[in-house]
Amino acid sequence: MTEQIQNSLRESPTARWLALLFVSLTLVAGYYFADVMSPLKTMLTENTKYAWNGTEYGFFTGAYSWLVILGFLIVGGIVLDKSGIRFTGLLFSVVMIIGASLNYYALTDAFINGGFGYDFFNSFMTDYNPSVKLAAVGYAIFGLGIEILGVTGSRIVVKWFKGKELALAMALQVAFGRLGMLWVFWQSPRLAGTEEMVTRPLAFGTLLLIIGLLSYVVYSVMDFKLDKQEEIDLSDEAEEFEFSHIGKILFNRAFWYIAMLCVLFYAAVFPFMKYAPDLMVNKFMVPKQTAGDIPSYLPFGTMLLTPLVGWFLDFKGKSASIMILGSLLLIVVHLGFAYGPASQIFAIAMMIILGVSFSLVPGAMWPAVPKIVDEQYLGTAYSLIFWIQNWGLMGYPMLIGWALEYFNPGVTDKIHSGVTAYYDYTMPMLIFAVTGFLGLIFAFLLKAEDKKKGYGLELPNAKS
């Protein structure tokens, strides 16, 4: 058995990194679609064909987490622990495609002009546009798929890289995901064009998801070969799942500190990115067709820095300290957007700093989880963290959408009537800054707990 493991694909650096590449391509497609509507918010608001308002956009964006917070993500984690990486990844890649297709259909002329399903979606919550409601349903289905695939991706990296370049591998997986974000913020409004056809980028995103599914099929072949080489069977790989396993995770104080840091940090980043292109239009006077260019500096900086952070964590350590530094930078950025000058150069600088923050915290946080949770519970543990995170991803877009309307009375009506008007984003940015401060508190608590319990968060990840 030892000889089989030594000769397995896992021991081949080429095979390890190829496995990571194929999985990451699937995640790139998912992250592209996750943000495909973000640079289109201004078009959705100003184009009378769609006529969304800030509250409706927040409702749609928050729908990403509907199914997740209902517990389906935890179920997905249990499925992952019981049924394995291949089945779970393939299943939820298909789920993403189904959700994306509904999101696309909701904004087509066929639906908007009274096509299949229009009358049903127009029969309830009549204050909301039918296209908003159907798009939200599709986005909710897609959100469940990408979140479970994200959990699966983390589990895959642990499987192939534990005891090796774990933090670097996780960092590169994150960097690949940010490639999808960079691409979509630059490309999505350009695909929509001056005609503001928002269905073009949605169709392209759906096509990418199909390509991502094919990439995961290739990975699954490699994963099957690895299991055969090492004679891994699900019954040998993990204990039979019991609900008591959840209790073992939930009674771990360090788990809760990481989970709370996760929900607060991501709530101050991802919902912000949903509104960042609109912020660029309203405060920094960027044209709609290039509104995603400045936000794209975040993933660009993250892609370059995250692998360096991963290397540092593998060979130098200091995970808990890096999480504290990243949380501090997050607060600086949102206060800067709230009170800083309306200069595009200043906005670029803030996005680069946010990219640094977004490299530090996730790059240190995700590899820390295997240090505080037994490996056989990792699928469930990651699912629980993602589940908690999604409460923030659901609530904050709706909170920001409400804040925009409440603190900018009459602005949406003026825009719909053809009058030039702009949103003041000061209050939303302050909400994000307070959220970042709360996350900083939990980063300090995590470092104190590590010092008390000796999890080794400040120690290097790579084994000698």
Steps between C-alpha positions, in 0.01 A plus 500: 500500500784740586667428165171568320467837671861591418435425131160669487403805296499701822879463518547638149526883506381513138192293577420698816511833321308369198225377732489844659487663155200297379302566818597867495374540143159383619512752784612780265185445296290505819656818634459666161127440505471590869602858416370526144215735605713723726632733225149514350320655800493849350364365169230304680398815688510754218371290210119523500485154343606356837430794738645336811553716807757475778277292725424253220868466413579434867220241511643324194857506633394368840318212329842340444481368856132403533542125456835501674370640827199267494750226578559354156869592521540295817320214326747543215790473744356178639454370144865589436619310808281197419496485118835650411660770294412374152126454548456825693698714257330366188152527652535860608674607179175401329300689767699815418414468130129462578496810721700708253262405218201625700684822585568551130142426394361751752663788313421392145241677286311171485430507875466876545240516221273250675665167424481174692482563873446875478141497624593280795788722610277803453234356731676549835725763661360743246730781619785307337563467128429142377846484341653576841315208661584241237861619480517469880372139487764412242773678696397314817535163322832607351619628840438163663698329224805726515511503880500120523754485219714743698484268802588208272793693356640562848463131581678408177798720581532342846482152343777565246724745690480427873855482636627662182432846349155529661477876556661576163254268326203658676639844419534413133146363497382832643710685242338303217161593640599866502596461135132436434414814696757714316377373166132559572539854634694601192303301243137490615404865430691491172310190390175678584622788284339835434176313422503387866411140410569345839412153368825481303732469801248269669501268197879504488519422872268202456720370219803525729318292762447223244873508417569491874291184535710331230816607684369338819436177310871493410591559865267218607693255281822600680330475840369151420849388399645639824245312710575178310875544551468561873214252539283775651141410566245735654452255784873514571542872436253622763285384785130444436345845539318567822337824612725490806780599261331837455496539877876438517551785256251742655647466849840607370548866591773555239259374233252771598765772494599400146134473395415845636808656344400333174141627498598856596800524268321360195189709578720808470657385171264303275187714553721806457621365166137462388467877540856610420440572127194708592711683760751579225223649284339703780802629694789479257309583177616192310297419183262204531675296230830514693357503853658163579856602409599650836341217707696255283818624669395304811521152346804602294693591813366197682610261225857627526528518879300197618754237383774692683286501814447125460873439465569712809240309703641163390856579596481787753155479660330790686145422379319669789714815477442525125123480555523797738701706249256422219203601717662834581556576131135422427386769744738754347358436152135549589569814702697626201207442265267669748700818561781502245521726192302426183820425313529198272867461598393488865234241413761284325727524805216393730416201277863389498513519882174306515663241273788471749249451782316242293828313452596501867181393679368216279857388424560451873150397606421200279823304562448562874181292510676158471710599803195534724266232354568128447537410132201262494274793593650751256221484243242568769718767665557692178129470421406644839738793450366567151145472637568758770678719243194498278283664764715804442501458124120492505435775752756762407400558136141556616622728779711703256217516246268629772760751623550637148128562461447630856791743503443608139128577492359563154822424310369181335181675389703781345718252312196311367347828383815590306644756742872479576543407866762319707497279810700600808685188617632640831265305727544164323877540530470571872291185540778302332765666721315408821470143371875487443563626854287220645699250294823643642379421853455133410844490336653609833289244688618225265864587561444493875324161478786358294749615760289334770426168323811462283337433163814617325340780297820703525715204389590410139259268315754293309647198669876471504 
